[in-house]
Amino acid sequence: MAKVLILTAGYGEGHNSAARVLQAAFNERPGIDAELVDIFALRAPRLNAVSRRAYLKLINTAPGAWSRLYRWLDESPRTPWLFRALGSHRRLLGRIIAEKQPVAIVATFPAYPWLLNQLRREGHFFCPHYTVVTDALTINSVWYRPASAGWFVTDADSAALLRARGVPGDRIHVSGFPVALAFADRAPHLQPPEACHLLDDKLPSSALPRPRVLFMINTGRTAARAITRALLQLPGWHLTITAGRDEKLRHELLELAKGAPAKAEILGWTNRIPELLMTHHAVISKAGGATTQESINAHCPLLISQIVPGQEEGNYELIRHHDAGALTETPEAIVTTLNRMFEHDAKLWHHWRANLRRLARPAAARQIATRVLAGATTPATRPAISLIE
């Protein structure tokens, strides 16, 4: 079996989501065994857990501080020293590569190309490595300063940005974000109800399908409760709310939903997100990389409730630039926008959905796997990758 290593990290769900989907796409190929590796979790599990919690707390409670750090990473000439300090992580990665002997390496987290290029400088020879950029439009330079055999980006505008920053054009591939293969293999029944007449007061409500809205909670409890209260006041609407692994919050929301005008299904953690996105008219969530791209490929308009400064700004810009959703940062703005979507036979909803169809690339993971395997090398034919740092 030919081994492919997919390098990821838990600092933001987008990296892990992309990595898992790529693993599935590679493992569809006969004779390929793709393996996920998180060096940060392997090298120091406790420190990794603490630092991940600190990262989440920082972006949720001190976004200004995170924004300044993000800009520093993008602009500072000292950034390379930050990654060179990860000596023990680099050595562990080198040992894993030597043991696994992969034919290709794919990174979905920007620290890895820095570590891989440092290994090459130290005299290690191994297969080509590729970078899957999980951000869009406003892409931090940590993604493209170190060398790579190829960069996979979400859209043409992101590709233009990398070319303008000096990345060789023949190494930039507009693939789309690697979303779940379920989007590419979409069954005909995975569609929301017809949107015309959803809010037509002239017809009896019992005869009409009602708007189906998915609220994916990934913000603080206070904001989640406030948004839920507002949504529950929409008479007859069908709400699906995912509270993740926060069981306390889920039970609080179940109490709020009792006797409410809207019909609500309150879920905890679920692996049904692709199905839910494809069968709902709209989704409310923050502008995370995976969430934004999954909503695009589900053709489900996204109402963005929060933007983490830095990496998520580009995700919002992608939605705004293609007129395929809206920024709605308060419960009032969310409800107003939802009602506006379904006015006049859901004219705005149909417009957004059509734009999403043009933007979607549901087969991205398979396309990435095909291109990476085309450049895979055996130990006897491995070329050196030239550096552009």
N, C-alpha and C positions, 0 to 999 in steps of 0.2 A: 504494500500500500504506500502511495506517495503521500507524504505528510505536508500539510499547510498549517502554519501557525498564525493565529489571529490574536493580536495583542490589544488588550482593552484595560480599562480601569473604571472604578465606580464613582468617579467625580462627575456626576450628571448621568442620568439614565440613558441619554442618547448614545453614548459610547458603547455601553453594554448592549443596548437594543440592536444597534447596527452590527455588533460583533456576533450576537446570537443568530441573527438572520443570515449573515454571511456564512457562518458555520453550516447552517442548514442548506444553503445554496451550493456550497462546495461539496457537501456530503451527498448531494444528489448524483454527483458524477462518479461513474464506476472507477474504482481504484484509488479514490481520494479519501483521505482521513484528515479532516480539519479539526484542530484542537484550540480551545480558548486558553489564553494565558494572561493572568493579571499579576504582573511582577510585584506590584505594590502590596497586594494581599498576600502573596507568597513570602515576600521578604520580611515583612513586619506586620502580621495580622492585627495586632492590637493598635499599633500606631496608625495603620490604615483605617481602622474603624473610627478611631478618635478624629483623625484628620478629615474623614468624610463627613462626620457629624459637624465638625467645625466649619467646613465648607458650606454645608447646607444652612447652618445658623448665620454665617456671614452674609450669604446672598439674600436671605429672607429678612434679617434684622438690620443689616448695615450695607445696603446695596451701594451706597456712595463709596464706602471703603473698598468694596469689591471692584467697583468701576475704576477706581484709581489704580489698583493692583493690576487689573486687566490691561489698562493702557500702558503701565510700566512694562509688562511682559511684551507688549506689542512693539514698543519704541526703544527700550533700553539696549545699549550695546553690551550690557552686563548679563543679559538673559542667558547666553550660553554657559556662563559660569554656574548658574543655578542647576542646570542639567548635568554639568560635569561633576557636581558635588554628589551626584547619586551613584557613587562608585560601586557600592555593594549591590545595588540594583542592577547596574550594568554587568557586573561580573556574573551574577546569577542568570541574567538573560543570556550571556555568552555560553554558560554551561548548558542551559536548556537547548540552545540552538545546536551546540556540538552533539548533544545526546540525541535529539530528535531528527537531525539532518533533514530539515524541511526543503521542499523544492521551491517554496515561495513563502513570504512573510507579509501579512497585511496588518497595518496599524490603524485603529480607530480612535486612538488617544494621542495627542500631539507630542507627548514626552518621548515616545519610543523612537521616532526617527533620529532624535538627538543621540540617544543611547546607541542605536545601531551604527550611526556614522562614527561615533567615537570608537566603537569596537573595530570598525574597519581601519581607522587610523592606527590602532594598536596592533594591526597585522592579522586580524581575523578575516578569513574569507568564507563567505556564505552566499546563499541565493539572493536574488533581487528582493527588495522590500518596497511595498507600496503604501500610500497614505490615503485613507478614506476620510475626507474632511466632513465632519458632521455639523458644521456651521454653514451659514449662507450669507452672502453679500458682505457683511462686516466681518471678515475673516482675520483673526489675529495672526501676526507674522510667525508665531511659534509653529504654525502648521506648515509653512512653506520655506522657512529659512534653511533648515537642514535638507540634505539631498534625499531624493527618492527616485525609484524607477518609474513612478507615475503617481499622479494625484487624481483622485476621483472626487468630483464636486457635484453639487445638487442641481445647478442650473447654469445657463449660458452667461449670465451676469457675473456669477462667482468665478467662472472660468476667465472672463475678461479681466477681472480684478487681479487674478494670479498672473496673467500674462503681463499686465501693466507693472507688476512688481518684480518682473524679471524671471519668472518661472518659464522654462522652455515650453513653447506651445505644443510641441509634439508629445509632451509628457502629461498634458492636462486632458482629462476625459470627463465629459459631461454625462454622467451616468444616472443622476438622481440619487436620493438617499436610499440605502438598503432597508426597505420596509418589509414587513412580514410577507411571506410568499402567498398568504391567503388573499392579498389584494390583487396579485397577478392572476390567481386561480379563482377569482370571484365567481361564486355560484349565482345563477340568475335570480334566485329568491332573496339574495342579500341586497335589498333596496329598501329605502324608507317608503311609507305610503305616499301616494300621489299628493302633491302639495296644493293643487288648485282647490279653492273653496274651504281651506282649512279654517279660516276665520270668518266665514260667511254667516252673518247673523240672520240672514233671511231663510236659511235652511235649518231644520231641527238638528240639534247637536248630536242626537242619538244616531243620525244617519251619516255623520261625517267622521272620517279619520281625524285625529287631533295631532297637532305638532308633537314630534318626539324629540326631546332635547336631552343630550348627554352632558352631565357636569362631572368632569374629572378633577377631583380635588388634589391639588399638589401645592397648596398655599397653607398659611396658618389657620388654626381653628376658628379664630374670630371672623376672618373674611369668609371662610367656608360656611359658617352658620348664617351670616348676613345674606350671602347670595342664595342659600337654600331657602331662607324665609321668603325672599322676594319671589323666587321661582314657584314656591308652593301656593302662591296667591293667584296663579294663572288657571282659571277654571277649566277643568277637563283636559288640560295638557298632560302629556305623558312624560314624566321625568325619570331618567336613570342616573343615579348618583353613585360614583365610586369613591369610597373613602380610603382605599388602600389597606394598609395593615393597621390602621388606627381604629381599633375596636371600640374604644371609648367614644370617639367621634361618631362612629357608625351608629351606636346606640342612641346618642344624643339626637342625631338626625332622624332616626326612626320615631322618636318621641315627637319631634317637630312635625313629622308628616301625618300623624294621626288626625283624621278628620279634616285635613287641608283640602282646599278646592281642587288642587292638582292631584293627579295620580302619580305616586312615586314608588320606585323600586330602589332600595338602598342596598348597595353591594359593598362588600369589603374588598380584599384583594381578588382580582380576577384575571384569567388569561384569555378572556373573551373580547378584549379591546378591539381587535380588527372587526369582529362581527358586530359589535355595538356601534362602531363608527359607520359601518356600511348600512346600518338599518335605522339610523337617526337622522333627522333633518339638520341638526346643528350640534356643535360641541362647544362647551365653555371650558377653557383651561389656560394655563400660562403658556408662554411661547417657547416651550422646550423644543429641542431639535427633533426628537422622535415624534412627539405629539403633533407638531406642526406638519411634518412630512406625512405622518399617517393620516391626518385629516385631509391633506391634499389628495392622497391616493385613494381615500375612501369617497372623495368628492363631497365631503361633509364640511360646510363652511364653519370656520373657526372664529369664535368670539374670544379674543385674548383678554384675560382678566389680570395678567401680570406679566411684566417683562423684566427679566434679570439683566441689569446693565452689562454691556459687553457682548457675550456670545449670543444672547437671545434677541438683541436688537435687530440683527440681520434676518432672523426668522420672521419677525414682525414686518420688516421692510419687504420681504418676499411676498407676504400676503397682501400688503398694502399696494405694492408696485403692480401686482397682477389683479387687483380689485377682486379679491376672493374671500373677504372676511372683514372684521373690524376690531379696533381696539376699544374695549368696554371695561373700564377699570373700577366701576362702581356697580352695585346691584341695580340702581336705577337705570344706568346706561345699558346694562345687559337686558333688562326687561323691555326698555324702549326699542332697542335694536331687534330683539326677537319679534316684537309685534310688527315692526316695520318690514321685516323680512317676508312676512306672510300676507301683507296687504296687497290689494289689487291682483288677486289670483297668484300670490307668491312671486311677483315679478322680480324682486330683488334676490330672492332665494334661487330662482332659476338662473339669473345672471351670474351670481357667484358660483353656482355649481358648474355652469358651462366653462367659466374661467379655470376652475379647478381641474376639469377634464383635460384642458389643454396643457396644464402644468404638470400633471401626474406622470410618473415614470414607475409603474408598479413592478416592473421586471428588473429594477436596478441591481438587486443582489446577484441575480443570475448573469447579468451582463458584466458585472465586476468579476465574478468568478471566471467567466469565459476569457476575459482579457488577461487576468492574472495568470491563469494556467497556460495561456499561449506564450507567455514570457518566462514560464518556469524553467529551471535549469537543473541538470544533473550535476553531481560533484565535478565531473570531468569537463563540463562546458560552462562553468560559472564565470561570467565576466566581472571585472571590477566596475562599480558604479561611480561615475565621475561626480565630484562634489561641486555644488554651486553656493555653498555657504559663504 
